[in-house]
Amino acid sequence: MSPTIHKRYLDYRAKHIYFGRDRMALTMDQFESADREQRELEAKGDAGRDDEEETRFAELNRILFRD
């Protein structure tokens, strides 16, 4: 696992403790997959995502506690 992904996972866990008490935390594998997908969609930018991708991007941001 890369140090960058590990740091993002630790940040996610800290936010989950505060904001996500009502749901199960993602495992490292689940986080890594969701993080990869979210970053790919983010790289497309607002103009590059279709409606389905925009919906998925918003869902991933909510799950990962990102703005």
PDB file of N, CA, C and O in Angstrom:
ATOM      1  N   MET A   1       0.842  -1.160   0.000  1.00  0.00           N
ATOM      2  CA  MET A   1       0.000   0.000   0.000  1.00  0.00           C
ATOM      3  C   MET A   1       0.897   1.235   0.000  1.00  0.00           C
ATOM      4  O   MET A   1       1.909   1.300   0.697  1.00  0.00           O
ATOM      5  N   SER A   2       0.490   2.199  -0.799  1.00  0.00           N
ATOM      6  CA  SER A   2       1.302   3.408  -0.877  1.00  0.00           C
ATOM      7  C   SER A   2       1.074   4.281   0.362  1.00  0.00           C
ATOM      8  O   SER A   2      -0.011   4.267   0.943  1.00  0.00           O
ATOM      9  N   PRO A   3       2.071   5.018   0.750  1.00  0.00           N
ATOM     10  CA  PRO A   3       1.931   5.911   1.907  1.00  0.00           C
ATOM     11  C   PRO A   3       0.839   6.962   1.705  1.00  0.00           C
ATOM     12  O   PRO A   3       0.178   7.366   2.662  1.00  0.00           O
ATOM     13  N   THR A   4       0.653   7.399   0.468  1.00  0.00           N
ATOM     14  CA  THR A   4      -0.375   8.403   0.185  1.00  0.00           C
ATOM     15  C   THR A   4      -1.771   7.848   0.449  1.00  0.00           C
ATOM     16  O   THR A   4      -2.596   8.503   1.085  1.00  0.00           O
ATOM     17  N   ILE A   5      -2.028   6.646  -0.040  1.00  0.00           N
ATOM     18  CA  ILE A   5      -3.339   6.016   0.178  1.00  0.00           C
ATOM     19  C   ILE A   5      -3.527   5.727   1.659  1.00  0.00           C
ATOM     20  O   ILE A   5      -4.619   5.913   2.196  1.00  0.00           O
ATOM     21  N   HIS A   6      -2.482   5.280   2.313  1.00  0.00           N
ATOM     22  CA  HIS A   6      -2.579   5.005   3.747  1.00  0.00           C
ATOM     23  C   HIS A   6      -2.931   6.270   4.521  1.00  0.00           C
ATOM     24  O   HIS A   6      -3.756   6.218   5.432  1.00  0.00           O
ATOM     25  N   LYS A   7      -2.329   7.395   4.181  1.00  0.00           N
ATOM     26  CA  LYS A   7      -2.639   8.658   4.857  1.00  0.00           C
ATOM     27  C   LYS A   7      -4.091   9.057   4.601  1.00  0.00           C
ATOM     28  O   LYS A   7      -4.787   9.482   5.524  1.00  0.00           O
ATOM     29  N   ARG A   8      -4.558   8.922   3.342  1.00  0.00           N
ATOM     30  CA  ARG A   8      -5.955   9.253   3.039  1.00  0.00           C
ATOM     31  C   ARG A   8      -6.899   8.333   3.814  1.00  0.00           C
ATOM     32  O   ARG A   8      -7.959   8.769   4.261  1.00  0.00           O
ATOM     33  N   TYR A   9      -6.521   7.062   3.976  1.00  0.00           N
ATOM     34  CA  TYR A   9      -7.349   6.131   4.741  1.00  0.00           C
ATOM     35  C   TYR A   9      -7.406   6.550   6.212  1.00  0.00           C
ATOM     36  O   TYR A   9      -8.474   6.516   6.825  1.00  0.00           O
ATOM     37  N   LEU A  10      -6.281   6.939   6.773  1.00  0.00           N
ATOM     38  CA  LEU A  10      -6.270   7.404   8.164  1.00  0.00           C
ATOM     39  C   LEU A  10      -7.112   8.665   8.325  1.00  0.00           C
ATOM     40  O   LEU A  10      -7.806   8.820   9.330  1.00  0.00           O
ATOM     41  N   ASP A  11      -7.059   9.567   7.345  1.00  0.00           N
ATOM     42  CA  ASP A  11      -7.911  10.763   7.379  1.00  0.00           C
ATOM     43  C   ASP A  11      -9.383  10.371   7.334  1.00  0.00           C
ATOM     44  O   ASP A  11     -10.208  10.917   8.068  1.00  0.00           O
ATOM     45  N   TYR A  12      -9.703   9.408   6.454  1.00  0.00           N
ATOM     46  CA  TYR A  12     -11.075   8.913   6.355  1.00  0.00           C
ATOM     47  C   TYR A  12     -11.535   8.337   7.702  1.00  0.00           C
ATOM     48  O   TYR A  12     -12.635   8.637   8.164  1.00  0.00           O
ATOM     49  N   ARG A  13     -10.688   7.510   8.326  1.00  0.00           N
ATOM     50  CA  ARG A  13     -11.056   6.886   9.606  1.00  0.00           C
ATOM     51  C   ARG A  13     -11.319   7.947  10.678  1.00  0.00           C
ATOM     52  O   ARG A  13     -12.257   7.813  11.465  1.00  0.00           O
ATOM     53  N   ALA A  14     -10.506   8.985  10.713  1.00  0.00           N
ATOM     54  CA  ALA A  14     -10.703  10.054  11.688  1.00  0.00           C
ATOM     55  C   ALA A  14     -12.039  10.760  11.446  1.00  0.00           C
ATOM     56  O   ALA A  14     -12.763  11.060  12.395  1.00  0.00           O
ATOM     57  N   LYS A  15     -12.363  11.022  10.198  1.00  0.00           N
ATOM     58  CA  LYS A  15     -13.648  11.663   9.882  1.00  0.00           C
ATOM     59  C   LYS A  15     -14.803  10.717  10.185  1.00  0.00           C
ATOM     60  O   LYS A  15     -15.861  11.153  10.639  1.00  0.00           O
ATOM     61  N   HIS A  16     -14.605   9.422   9.935  1.00  0.00           N
ATOM     62  CA  HIS A  16     -15.666   8.456  10.201  1.00  0.00           C
ATOM     63  C   HIS A  16     -16.001   8.413  11.690  1.00  0.00           C
ATOM     64  O   HIS A  16     -17.171   8.311  12.061  1.00  0.00           O
ATOM     65  N   ILE A  17     -15.003   8.489  12.524  1.00  0.00           N
ATOM     66  CA  ILE A  17     -15.242   8.480  13.972  1.00  0.00           C
ATOM     67  C   ILE A  17     -16.160   9.627  14.361  1.00  0.00           C
ATOM     68  O   ILE A  17     -17.032   9.471  15.215  1.00  0.00           O
ATOM     69  N   TYR A  18     -15.963  10.771  13.738  1.00  0.00           N
ATOM     70  CA  TYR A  18     -16.756  11.951  14.092  1.00  0.00           C
ATOM     71  C   TYR A  18     -18.094  11.993  13.360  1.00  0.00           C
ATOM     72  O   TYR A  18     -19.128  12.236  13.983  1.00  0.00           O
ATOM     73  N   PHE A  19     -18.091  11.762  12.047  1.00  0.00           N
ATOM     74  CA  PHE A  19     -19.292  11.944  11.226  1.00  0.00           C
ATOM     75  C   PHE A  19     -20.055  10.666  10.912  1.00  0.00           C
ATOM     76  O   PHE A  19     -21.247  10.730  10.608  1.00  0.00           O
ATOM     77  N   GLY A  20     -19.410   9.509  10.976  1.00  0.00           N
ATOM     78  CA  GLY A  20     -20.029   8.300  10.465  1.00  0.00           C
ATOM     79  C   GLY A  20     -20.431   7.279  11.499  1.00  0.00           C
ATOM     80  O   GLY A  20     -20.447   6.082  11.214  1.00  0.00           O
ATOM     81  N   ARG A  21     -20.746   7.715  12.658  1.00  0.00           N
ATOM     82  CA  ARG A  21     -21.057   6.772  13.740  1.00  0.00           C
ATOM     83  C   ARG A  21     -22.242   5.863  13.433  1.00  0.00           C
ATOM     84  O   ARG A  21     -22.354   4.776  14.001  1.00  0.00           O
ATOM     85  N   ASP A  22     -23.121   6.297  12.543  1.00  0.00           N
ATOM     86  CA  ASP A  22     -24.325   5.519  12.261  1.00  0.00           C
ATOM     87  C   ASP A  22     -24.133   4.498  11.140  1.00  0.00           C
ATOM     88  O   ASP A  22     -25.093   3.830  10.756  1.00  0.00           O
ATOM     89  N   ARG A  23     -22.924   4.361  10.608  1.00  0.00           N
ATOM     90  CA  ARG A  23     -22.679   3.375   9.549  1.00  0.00           C
ATOM     91  C   ARG A  23     -21.325   2.710   9.744  1.00  0.00           C
ATOM     92  O   ARG A  23     -20.438   3.234  10.416  1.00  0.00           O
ATOM     93  N   MET A  24     -21.198   1.547   9.138  1.00  0.00           N
ATOM     94  CA  MET A  24     -19.957   0.785   9.246  1.00  0.00           C
ATOM     95  C   MET A  24     -18.848   1.502   8.477  1.00  0.00           C
ATOM     96  O   MET A  24     -19.086   2.072   7.412  1.00  0.00           O
ATOM     97  N   ALA A  25     -17.650   1.467   9.023  1.00  0.00           N
ATOM     98  CA  ALA A  25     -16.493   2.029   8.342  1.00  0.00           C
ATOM     99  C   ALA A  25     -16.086   1.120   7.191  1.00  0.00           C
ATOM    100  O   ALA A  25     -16.268  -0.096   7.249  1.00  0.00           O
ATOM    101  N   LEU A  26     -15.538   1.720   6.156  1.00  0.00           N
ATOM    102  CA  LEU A  26     -15.026   0.936   5.034  1.00  0.00           C
ATOM    103  C   LEU A  26     -13.757   0.202   5.458  1.00  0.00           C
ATOM    104  O   LEU A  26     -12.969   0.706   6.258  1.00  0.00           O
ATOM    105  N   THR A  27     -13.576  -0.986   4.912  1.00  0.00           N
ATOM    106  CA  THR A  27     -12.312  -1.687   5.104  1.00  0.00           C
ATOM    107  C   THR A  27     -11.273  -0.991   4.228  1.00  0.00           C
ATOM    108  O   THR A  27     -11.616  -0.154   3.393  1.00  0.00           O
ATOM    109  N   MET A  28     -10.028  -1.336   4.420  1.00  0.00           N
ATOM    110  CA  MET A  28      -8.973  -0.741   3.615  1.00  0.00           C
ATOM    111  C   MET A  28      -9.198  -1.030   2.135  1.00  0.00           C
ATOM    112  O   MET A  28      -9.030  -0.138   1.303  1.00  0.00           O
ATOM    113  N   ASP A  29      -9.577  -2.260   1.794  1.00  0.00           N
ATOM    114  CA  ASP A  29      -9.827  -2.617   0.392  1.00  0.00           C
ATOM    115  C   ASP A  29     -11.003  -1.826  -0.184  1.00  0.00           C
ATOM    116  O   ASP A  29     -10.926  -1.329  -1.308  1.00  0.00           O
ATOM    117  N   GLN A  30     -12.083  -1.709   0.578  1.00  0.00           N
ATOM    118  CA  GLN A  30     -13.241  -0.935   0.135  1.00  0.00           C
ATOM    119  C   GLN A  30     -12.870   0.534  -0.039  1.00  0.00           C
ATOM    120  O   GLN A  30     -13.265   1.176  -1.012  1.00  0.00           O
ATOM    121  N   PHE A  31     -12.108   1.054   0.915  1.00  0.00           N
ATOM    122  CA  PHE A  31     -11.684   2.446   0.829  1.00  0.00           C
ATOM    123  C   PHE A  31     -10.827   2.662  -0.411  1.00  0.00           C
ATOM    124  O   PHE A  31     -11.035   3.622  -1.153  1.00  0.00           O
ATOM    125  N   GLU A  32      -9.876   1.782  -0.634  1.00  0.00           N
ATOM    126  CA  GLU A  32      -8.960   1.937  -1.764  1.00  0.00           C
ATOM    127  C   GLU A  32      -9.722   1.955  -3.083  1.00  0.00           C
ATOM    128  O   GLU A  32      -9.409   2.754  -3.965  1.00  0.00           O
ATOM    129  N   SER A  33     -10.712   1.090  -3.228  1.00  0.00           N
ATOM    130  CA  SER A  33     -11.521   1.041  -4.437  1.00  0.00           C
ATOM    131  C   SER A  33     -12.352   2.324  -4.591  1.00  0.00           C
ATOM    132  O   SER A  33     -12.375   2.923  -5.667  1.00  0.00           O
ATOM    133  N   ALA A  34     -13.024   2.739  -3.530  1.00  0.00           N
ATOM    134  CA  ALA A  34     -13.846   3.950  -3.574  1.00  0.00           C
ATOM    135  C   ALA A  34     -12.987   5.187  -3.814  1.00  0.00           C
ATOM    136  O   ALA A  34     -13.372   6.073  -4.576  1.00  0.00           O
ATOM    137  N   ASP A  35     -11.831   5.249  -3.170  1.00  0.00           N
ATOM    138  CA  ASP A  35     -10.920   6.379  -3.330  1.00  0.00           C
ATOM    139  C   ASP A  35     -10.444   6.476  -4.774  1.00  0.00           C
ATOM    140  O   ASP A  35     -10.410   7.566  -5.344  1.00  0.00           O
ATOM    141  N   ARG A  36     -10.079   5.348  -5.367  1.00  0.00           N
ATOM    142  CA  ARG A  36      -9.615   5.330  -6.751  1.00  0.00           C
ATOM    143  C   ARG A  36     -10.716   5.837  -7.684  1.00  0.00           C
ATOM    144  O   ARG A  36     -10.471   6.675  -8.551  1.00  0.00           O
ATOM    145  N   GLU A  37     -11.932   5.318  -7.494  1.00  0.00           N
ATOM    146  CA  GLU A  37     -13.048   5.719  -8.350  1.00  0.00           C
ATOM    147  C   GLU A  37     -13.364   7.203  -8.170  1.00  0.00           C
ATOM    148  O   GLU A  37     -13.607   7.907  -9.151  1.00  0.00           O
ATOM    149  N   GLN A  38     -13.363   7.679  -6.937  1.00  0.00           N
ATOM    150  CA  GLN A  38     -13.658   9.089  -6.671  1.00  0.00           C
ATOM    151  C   GLN A  38     -12.616   9.988  -7.318  1.00  0.00           C
ATOM    152  O   GLN A  38     -12.966  11.012  -7.906  1.00  0.00           O
ATOM    153  N   ARG A  39     -11.352   9.628  -7.221  1.00  0.00           N
ATOM    154  CA  ARG A  39     -10.273  10.445  -7.793  1.00  0.00           C
ATOM    155  C   ARG A  39     -10.332  10.449  -9.326  1.00  0.00           C
ATOM    156  O   ARG A  39     -10.033  11.463  -9.956  1.00  0.00           O
ATOM    157  N   GLU A  40     -10.719   9.317  -9.921  1.00  0.00           N
ATOM    158  CA  GLU A  40     -10.869   9.270 -11.378  1.00  0.00           C
ATOM    159  C   GLU A  40     -12.013  10.185 -11.834  1.00  0.00           C
ATOM    160  O   GLU A  40     -11.881  10.912 -12.818  1.00  0.00           O
ATOM    161  N   LEU A  41     -13.119  10.140 -11.115  1.00  0.00           N
ATOM    162  CA  LEU A  41     -14.247  11.005 -11.464  1.00  0.00           C
ATOM    163  C   LEU A  41     -13.905  12.473 -11.205  1.00  0.00           C
ATOM    164  O   LEU A  41     -14.305  13.344 -11.978  1.00  0.00           O
ATOM    165  N   GLU A  42     -13.186  12.748 -10.150  1.00  0.00           N
ATOM    166  CA  GLU A  42     -12.777  14.124  -9.854  1.00  0.00           C
ATOM    167  C   GLU A  42     -11.879  14.664 -10.964  1.00  0.00           C
ATOM    168  O   GLU A  42     -11.981  15.834 -11.333  1.00  0.00           O
ATOM    169  N   ALA A  43     -11.008  13.821 -11.493  1.00  0.00           N
ATOM    170  CA  ALA A  43     -10.079  14.241 -12.541  1.00  0.00           C
ATOM    171  C   ALA A  43     -10.810  14.635 -13.822  1.00  0.00           C
ATOM    172  O   ALA A  43     -10.302  15.444 -14.598  1.00  0.00           O
ATOM    173  N   LYS A  44     -11.987  14.076 -14.050  1.00  0.00           N
ATOM    174  CA  LYS A  44     -12.762  14.424 -15.237  1.00  0.00           C
ATOM    175  C   LYS A  44     -13.285  15.853 -15.178  1.00  0.00           C
ATOM    176  O   LYS A  44     -13.518  16.472 -16.216  1.00  0.00           O
ATOM    177  N   GLY A  45     -13.469  16.375 -13.980  1.00  0.00           N
ATOM    178  CA  GLY A  45     -14.002  17.722 -13.830  1.00  0.00           C
ATOM    179  C   GLY A  45     -15.504  17.750 -14.025  1.00  0.00           C
ATOM    180  O   GLY A  45     -16.102  16.784 -14.499  1.00  0.00           O
ATOM    181  N   ASP A  46     -16.098  18.858 -13.657  1.00  0.00           N
ATOM    182  CA  ASP A  46     -17.558  18.987 -13.747  1.00  0.00           C
ATOM    183  C   ASP A  46     -18.067  18.811 -15.171  1.00  0.00           C
ATOM    184  O   ASP A  46     -19.093  18.167 -15.388  1.00  0.00           O
ATOM    185  N   ALA A  47     -17.363  19.372 -16.130  1.00  0.00           N
ATOM    186  CA  ALA A  47     -17.810  19.301 -17.525  1.00  0.00           C
ATOM    187  C   ALA A  47     -17.601  17.922 -18.137  1.00  0.00           C
ATOM    188  O   ALA A  47     -18.262  17.580 -19.118  1.00  0.00           O
ATOM    189  N   GLY A  48     -16.700  17.128 -17.581  1.00  0.00           N
ATOM    190  CA  GLY A  48     -16.388  15.834 -18.157  1.00  0.00           C
ATOM    191  C   GLY A  48     -17.230  14.677 -17.660  1.00  0.00           C
ATOM    192  O   GLY A  48     -17.176  13.586 -18.227  1.00  0.00           O
ATOM    193  N   ARG A  49     -18.014  14.898 -16.604  1.00  0.00           N
ATOM    194  CA  ARG A  49     -18.840  13.816 -16.044  1.00  0.00           C
ATOM    195  C   ARG A  49     -20.253  13.890 -16.598  1.00  0.00           C
ATOM    196  O   ARG A  49     -20.827  14.972 -16.720  1.00  0.00           O
ATOM    197  N   ASP A  50     -20.815  12.716 -16.937  1.00  0.00           N
ATOM    198  CA  ASP A  50     -22.217  12.682 -17.335  1.00  0.00           C
ATOM    199  C   ASP A  50     -23.080  12.627 -16.070  1.00  0.00           C
ATOM    200  O   ASP A  50     -22.547  12.650 -14.961  1.00  0.00           O
ATOM    201  N   ASP A  51     -24.388  12.557 -16.223  1.00  0.00           N
ATOM    202  CA  ASP A  51     -25.294  12.603 -15.071  1.00  0.00           C
ATOM    203  C   ASP A  51     -25.081  11.428 -14.114  1.00  0.00           C
ATOM    204  O   ASP A  51     -25.085  11.606 -12.895  1.00  0.00           O
ATOM    205  N   GLU A  52     -24.896  10.231 -14.668  1.00  0.00           N
ATOM    206  CA  GLU A  52     -24.675   9.051 -13.824  1.00  0.00           C
ATOM    207  C   GLU A  52     -23.364   9.180 -13.050  1.00  0.00           C
ATOM    208  O   GLU A  52     -23.296   8.863 -11.863  1.00  0.00           O
ATOM    209  N   GLU A  53     -22.332   9.648 -13.737  1.00  0.00           N
ATOM    210  CA  GLU A  53     -21.039   9.829 -13.078  1.00  0.00           C
ATOM    211  C   GLU A  53     -21.120  10.925 -12.012  1.00  0.00           C
ATOM    212  O   GLU A  53     -20.497  10.817 -10.956  1.00  0.00           O
ATOM    213  N   GLU A  54     -21.874  11.953 -12.287  1.00  0.00           N
ATOM    214  CA  GLU A  54     -22.034  13.032 -11.308  1.00  0.00           C
ATOM    215  C   GLU A  54     -22.739  12.524 -10.053  1.00  0.00           C
ATOM    216  O   GLU A  54     -22.371  12.891  -8.936  1.00  0.00           O
ATOM    217  N   THR A  55     -23.746  11.685 -10.240  1.00  0.00           N
ATOM    218  CA  THR A  55     -24.454  11.095  -9.105  1.00  0.00           C
ATOM    219  C   THR A  55     -23.518  10.192  -8.307  1.00  0.00           C
ATOM    220  O   THR A  55     -23.499  10.245  -7.077  1.00  0.00           O
ATOM    221  N   ARG A  56     -22.752   9.377  -8.995  1.00  0.00           N
ATOM    222  CA  ARG A  56     -21.801   8.484  -8.327  1.00  0.00           C
ATOM    223  C   ARG A  56     -20.713   9.284  -7.618  1.00  0.00           C
ATOM    224  O   ARG A  56     -20.311   8.926  -6.511  1.00  0.00           O
ATOM    225  N   PHE A  57     -20.233  10.352  -8.232  1.00  0.00           N
ATOM    226  CA  PHE A  57     -19.219  11.216  -7.637  1.00  0.00           C
ATOM    227  C   PHE A  57     -19.738  11.822  -6.328  1.00  0.00           C
ATOM    228  O   PHE A  57     -19.020  11.848  -5.328  1.00  0.00           O
ATOM    229  N   ALA A  58     -20.969  12.303  -6.337  1.00  0.00           N
ATOM    230  CA  ALA A  58     -21.568  12.874  -5.127  1.00  0.00           C
ATOM    231  C   ALA A  58     -21.709  11.802  -4.043  1.00  0.00           C
ATOM    232  O   ALA A  58     -21.457  12.072  -2.869  1.00  0.00           O
ATOM    233  N   GLU A  59     -22.108  10.597  -4.428  1.00  0.00           N
ATOM    234  CA  GLU A  59     -22.252   9.498  -3.472  1.00  0.00           C
ATOM    235  C   GLU A  59     -20.898   9.127  -2.853  1.00  0.00           C
ATOM    236  O   GLU A  59     -20.798   8.925  -1.642  1.00  0.00           O
ATOM    237  N   LEU A  60     -19.875   9.041  -3.683  1.00  0.00           N
ATOM    238  CA  LEU A  60     -18.539   8.712  -3.175  1.00  0.00           C
ATOM    239  C   LEU A  60     -18.018   9.804  -2.244  1.00  0.00           C
ATOM    240  O   LEU A  60     -17.400   9.502  -1.223  1.00  0.00           O
ATOM    241  N   ASN A  61     -18.259  11.053  -2.584  1.00  0.00           N
ATOM    242  CA  ASN A  61     -17.842  12.154  -1.711  1.00  0.00           C
ATOM    243  C   ASN A  61     -18.533  12.057  -0.353  1.00  0.00           C
ATOM    244  O   ASN A  61     -17.926  12.335   0.682  1.00  0.00           O
ATOM    245  N   ARG A  62     -19.797  11.664  -0.363  1.00  0.00           N
ATOM    246  CA  ARG A  62     -20.530  11.512   0.895  1.00  0.00           C
ATOM    247  C   ARG A  62     -19.963  10.346   1.702  1.00  0.00           C
ATOM    248  O   ARG A  62     -19.752  10.472   2.908  1.00  0.00           O
ATOM    249  N   ILE A  63     -19.718   9.225   1.049  1.00  0.00           N
ATOM    250  CA  ILE A  63     -19.190   8.038   1.730  1.00  0.00           C
ATOM    251  C   ILE A  63     -17.801   8.288   2.296  1.00  0.00           C
ATOM    252  O   ILE A  63     -17.477   7.828   3.391  1.00  0.00           O
ATOM    253  N   LEU A  64     -16.976   9.023   1.541  1.00  0.00           N
ATOM    254  CA  LEU A  64     -15.593   9.259   1.936  1.00  0.00           C
ATOM    255  C   LEU A  64     -15.413  10.537   2.757  1.00  0.00           C
ATOM    256  O   LEU A  64     -14.292  10.896   3.119  1.00  0.00           O
ATOM    257  N   PHE A  65     -16.529  11.225   3.049  1.00  0.00           N
ATOM    258  CA  PHE A  65     -16.502  12.466   3.835  1.00  0.00           C
ATOM    259  C   PHE A  65     -15.624  13.528   3.184  1.00  0.00           C
ATOM    260  O   PHE A  65     -14.785  14.152   3.834  1.00  0.00           O
ATOM    261  N   ARG A  66     -15.837  13.714   1.896  1.00  0.00           N
ATOM    262  CA  ARG A  66     -15.106  14.740   1.146  1.00  0.00           C
ATOM    263  C   ARG A  66     -16.068  15.807   0.683  1.00  0.00           C
ATOM    264  O   ARG A  66     -17.248  15.537   0.462  1.00  0.00           O
ATOM    265  N   ASP A  67     -15.571  17.005   0.536  1.00  0.00           N
ATOM    266  CA  ASP A  67     -16.421  18.125   0.101  1.00  0.00           C
ATOM    267  C   ASP A  67     -16.612  18.120  -1.381  1.00  0.00           C
ATOM    268  O   ASP A  67     -17.298  18.989  -1.919  1.00  0.00           O
TER     269      ASP A  67
END
